[in-house]
Amino acid sequence: DKKAYLDIIHTYMEVHGTVHGSSTLYIPGYVKNHGILSGRDLQFLLRETK
């Protein structure tokens, strides 16, 4: 079950995603969704994780 997998990860760290449209209905509320990102914006976001 995908949600159970995310639940386990969420107990140890923040969970982020890049989900767009009606698919967002299926992601748990604790997922920080950034929506669709350009390649450049994705690189900026990934740099923040260092």
C-alpha positions as CSV (number, residue, x, y, z in Angstrom):
1,D,0.0,0.0,0.0
2,K,1.5,3.3,-1.1
3,K,0.0,5.4,1.7
4,A,1.3,3.1,4.3
5,Y,4.8,3.5,2.8
6,L,4.5,7.3,2.9
7,D,3.2,7.1,6.4
8,I,6.4,5.3,7.5
9,I,8.6,7.8,5.7
10,H,6.6,10.7,7.2
11,T,7.4,9.5,10.8
12,Y,11.1,10.2,10.1
13,M,11.1,13.2,7.7
14,E,9.0,15.7,5.7
15,V,7.5,14.3,2.5
16,H,7.4,16.6,-0.6
17,G,5.9,16.0,-4.0
18,T,5.4,17.6,-7.4
19,V,1.8,16.5,-8.1
20,H,-0.6,18.4,-10.3
21,G,-4.3,18.4,-11.1
22,S,-6.9,15.9,-9.9
23,S,-4.1,13.5,-8.7
24,T,-3.7,15.8,-5.6
25,L,-6.9,14.2,-4.3
26,Y,-4.9,11.0,-3.6
27,I,-1.9,12.4,-1.7
28,P,-2.0,12.6,2.1
29,G,-2.4,16.0,3.8
30,Y,1.1,15.9,5.3
31,V,2.7,15.9,1.8
32,K,4.1,19.3,0.9
33,N,3.1,19.6,-2.7
34,H,5.0,22.0,-4.9
35,G,2.9,21.4,-8.1
36,I,4.4,21.3,-11.5
37,L,7.8,22.9,-11.6
38,S,10.1,23.9,-14.4
39,G,13.5,22.3,-14.5
40,R,15.1,25.4,-13.2
41,D,12.6,25.7,-10.3
42,L,13.1,22.0,-9.4
43,Q,16.9,22.6,-9.3
44,F,16.4,25.6,-6.9
45,L,14.1,23.4,-4.7
46,L,16.6,20.6,-4.6
47,R,19.4,23.0,-3.7
48,E,17.5,24.0,-0.6
49,T,17.7,20.4,0.7
50,K,21.5,20.6,1.2
